[in-house]
Amino acid sequence: MVLSIEQDLNRFKKIVKNKIRKDLNRYISHSELIGKKGKQLVRIPVNEIDIPDFRYDRNKQKGVGQGEGEIGEPIGVGEPEEGGNGKAGDRPGEHILEVEITLEELASILSEELELPRIVPKSEKGLTAEKAKYTGINKIGPESLKHFKRTYKQALRRHILTGSYDPNNPLIVPIQEDKRYRTFKLKLNPFSQAVIFLMMDISGSIGENEKEIVRLETFWIDTWLRANYKGIKTRYIVHEAIAKEVSRETFFSLSTSGGTLISTAYELCYDIIMREHNPLDWNIYVFHFSDGDNWSREDTSKCIRILSDNLLPISNLVGYGQVESSQSGGRFFDELKEEVISRDNFLLSRINSKEAVLDSLKEFFGKGK
C-alpha cells in the first residue's frame, strides 16, 4: 500500500515536470520569483492536469450522505459567488492546480530543456577534493549512517502488513530488521574555483519594463548557476555614471536614475578580479546587461579597450545582453558587434521582451564555456 502511494506520487511529479517543461517560457517570465533563493518553495499554476479525487461505489451507493435531512432536500444552498449569476450552466469550468516546486528543481528543468552543457574549466590546474558519494541503501551499517526515513517507512510497512498498526495509537517502533543504512564510496572530484560577475545598468534611460527584463535574466543566470555549480561565488555590480558593488538583495531591488558610463562597471569588475580573484586560480564569467545607451562614443571606445585588453584575455566567458528600450538609441550592441564579436569567448544577445529571456539564456550558455 505504502509502496503504491510512493509510485503514484513519483508518477504525479513526473507529469507536473512535463507540463512545466512544455510551458517553460511562461514560468521563466514570472517576475514574482525574483528574490527567491535556492530551496525555497514556489507555487506554480499548472493547468490541464486531472486533480485526484475520491469516488464512491456507484453500484452500492453506500457511505455517502449520512447526515440529518430528508430525501430530496437541497444541500449547501447559499448565495452565488461574486461574478456568477446563480444559474446552472452546461460548460465545464477551468480548474488550475497549483504545485509547489523548489527553485533548484525549476532550474534543473531549465537546464534539461535548453540542453545546457556543464561549464568547462579553462584550466585543468585544479585541486582534488575527496567526496563521499552515497550509492544505495543496505540492511547493515554503522548507526551514524542510519537512514531514519527509510527505517521508519520499513517499520510502518511491517506494522501494516502484520495488522499491528493502530490508527488510534500510531506508535511505530523500528526493530533491527527494519533498520536501513546509507552506503557510500569515496570519490576524488576535481575542484575548480569560479566567480560570476553580474552587472546591470540602472541609469535613468532604462524604463520599468526594461529593468524588469534585465532582472529576470540575471535572476535566472544566478539561479541556474547556483543550482548547478556548488561553491561558485557571485559578485553583483550596478552602474549609471558611476559603478558600485552591491549585495544580491540590493541588486534585485534598486531603482533607476542618473546618466550612463558603462566603462565604470568594466573598470570595477577588472579591479575586483585582479585584487581578489587571481585569473590563474579562478574561472571567471562576466555578464553585463544594459539598454545600450552609453553617454559617449569615447566611453564606448574605452569599454572596447577594457574588454579586449583586460577582461576577455582572463575570462572564460563575457556576455553582453541588450534590452531594447523605447527611450534610447541603444548603439552599444552594434558597436560591440563590429569591434569584439570575433572573440570566441564573447557573446551578444538581444532581449526584446520577457519571452526572449529563454532564448537569451541558450545563447549565453549553449557553448558551455
C-alpha positions, 0 to 999 in steps of 0.5 A, spaced: 500 500 500 505 504 502 509 502 496 503 504 491 502 511 494 510 512 493 509 510 485 503 514 484 506 520 487 513 519 483 508 518 477 504 525 479 511 529 479 513 526 473 507 529 469 507 536 473 515 536 470 512 535 463 507 540 463 512 545 466 517 543 461 512 544 455 510 551 458 517 553 460 517 560 457 511 562 461 514 560 468 521 563 466 517 570 465 514 570 472 517 576 475 514 574 482 520 569 483 525 574 483 528 574 490 527 567 491 533 563 493 535 556 492 530 551 496 525 555 497 518 553 495 514 556 489 507 555 487 506 554 480 499 554 476 499 548 472 493 547 468 490 541 464 492 536 469 486 531 472 486 533 480 485 526 484 479 525 487 475 520 491 469 516 488 464 512 491 461 505 489 456 507 484 453 500 484 452 500 492 451 507 493 453 506 500 457 511 505 455 517 502 450 522 505 449 520 512 447 526 515 440 529 518 435 531 512 430 528 508 430 525 501 430 530 496 432 536 500 437 541 497 444 541 500 449 547 501 444 552 498 447 559 499 448 565 495 452 565 488 459 567 488 461 574 486 461 574 478 456 568 477 449 569 476 446 563 480 444 559 474 446 552 472 450 552 466 452 546 461 460 548 460 465 545 464 469 550 468 477 551 468 480 548 474 488 550 475 492 546 480 497 549 483 504 545 485 509 547 489 516 546 486 523 548 489 527 553 485 533 548 484 528 543 481 525 549 476 532 550 474 534 543 473 528 543 468 531 549 465 537 546 464 534 539 461 530 543 456 535 548 453 540 542 453 545 546 457 552 543 457 556 543 464 561 549 464 568 547 462 574 549 466 579 553 462 584 550 466 585 543 468 590 546 474 585 544 479 585 541 486 582 534 488 577 534 493 575 527 496 567 526 496 563 521 499 558 519 494 552 515 497 550 509 492 544 505 495 541 503 501 543 496 505 540 492 511 547 493 515 551 499 517 554 503 522 548 507 526 551 514 524 549 512 517 542 510 519 537 512 514 531 514 519 526 515 513 527 509 510 527 505 517 521 508 519 517 507 512 520 499 513 517 499 520 510 502 518 510 497 512 511 491 517 506 494 522 501 494 516 502 488 513 502 484 520 495 488 522 499 491 528 498 498 526 493 502 530 490 508 527 488 510 534 495 509 537 500 510 531 506 508 535 511 505 530 517 502 533 523 500 528 526 493 530 533 491 527 530 488 521 527 494 519 533 498 520 536 501 513 543 504 512 546 509 507 552 506 503 557 510 500 564 510 496 569 515 496 570 519 490 576 524 488 572 530 484 576 535 481 575 542 484 575 548 480 574 555 483 569 560 479 566 567 480 560 570 476 560 577 475 553 580 474 552 587 472 546 591 470 545 598 468 540 602 472 541 609 469 535 613 468 534 611 460 532 604 462 524 604 463 520 599 468 519 594 463 526 594 461 529 593 468 524 588 469 527 584 463 534 585 465 532 582 472 529 576 470 535 574 466 540 575 471 535 572 476 535 566 472 543 566 470 544 566 478 539 561 479 541 556 474 548 557 476 547 556 483 543 550 482 548 547 478 555 549 480 556 548 488 561 553 491 561 558 485 561 565 488 557 571 485 559 578 485 553 583 483 555 590 480 550 596 478 552 602 474 549 609 471 555 614 471 558 611 476 559 603 478 558 600 485 558 593 488 552 591 491 549 585 495 544 580 491 538 583 495 540 590 493 541 588 486 534 585 485 531 591 488 534 598 486 531 603 482 533 607 476 536 614 475 542 618 473 546 618 466 550 612 463 558 610 463 558 603 462 566 603 462 565 604 470 562 597 471 568 594 466 573 598 470 570 595 477 569 588 475 577 588 472 579 591 479 575 586 483 578 580 479 585 582 479 585 584 487 581 578 489 580 573 484 587 571 481 585 569 473 590 563 474 586 560 480 579 562 478 574 561 472 571 567 471 564 569 467 562 576 466 555 578 464 553 585 463 546 587 461 544 594 459 539 598 454 545 600 450 545 607 451 552 609 453 553 617 454 559 617 449 562 614 443 569 615 447 566 611 453 564 606 448 571 606 445 574 605 452 569 599 454 572 596 447 579 597 450 577 594 457 574 588 454 579 586 449 585 588 453 583 586 460 577 582 461 576 577 455 584 575 455 582 572 463 575 570 462 572 564 460 566 567 458 563 575 457 556 576 455 553 582 453 545 582 453 541 588 450 534 590 452 531 594 447 528 600 450 523 605 447 527 611 450 534 610 447 538 609 441 541 603 444 548 603 439 552 599 444 550 592 441 552 594 434 558 597 436 560 591 440 558 587 434 563 590 429 569 591 434 569 584 439 564 579 436 570 575 433 572 573 440 570 566 441 569 567 448 564 573 447 557 573 446 551 578 444 544 577 445 538 581 444 532 581 449 526 584 446 521 582 451 520 577 457 519 571 452 526 572 449 529 571 456 529 563 454 532 564 448 537 569 451 539 564 456 541 558 450 545 563 447 549 565 453 550 558 455 549 553 449 557 553 448 558 551 455 564 555 456 
